[in-house]
Amino acid sequence: MTCADLCCEGFRTVGRIRELQTSRDRSHIPVCCGVYAVIWPTGVPAEFLKENAGRPAATVDPSILEQAWVSDSDILYIGSTIRALRKRIAELIRHGQGRTEKHKGGEWIWQISGISRALLIAFETSDPGGLEAQVLETFRGQHGGRLPFANRRL
């Protein structure tokens, strides 16, 4: 499973992390509930930082991150929210800047060098938990039982 697969299912681009970190304009991000994903640039090898930029207390040994890396997928993390996608994505971005601890899911992404190049995509749905579970199960089926890099549990 890749970003292309999710986009074929209706996921839409929200923006690159770098843009979301610097712009206050979030009007293009949906206000309803849904599922979102963090996408790594295709063909770019990952390098891991020694410290988690978002929450230093959450730092993981880079050798563990290397083992968790799913090299045949560009999907780093899949999350869902019953609240506004706009609010949840803003929490993800603030977490990466060390400004909140309200987004512990996916926090391993903040230990990737150059994570600001990653893309966020989202899908509006009235059943975010169900869709997230379905997408994660499909991912696992296509990747030998593994979850996306920064998803540590179903």
PyMOL commands that set and color helices and strands:
alter all, ss='L'
color gray80, all
select helices_A, chain A and resi 3-8+17-22+56-58+62-68+85-96+107-111+115-117+128-142
alter helices_A, ss='H'
color red, helices_A
select strands_A, chain A and resi 12-16+34-39+75-81+119-124
alter strands_A, ss='S'
color yellow, strands_A
deselect
rebuild
show_as cartoon
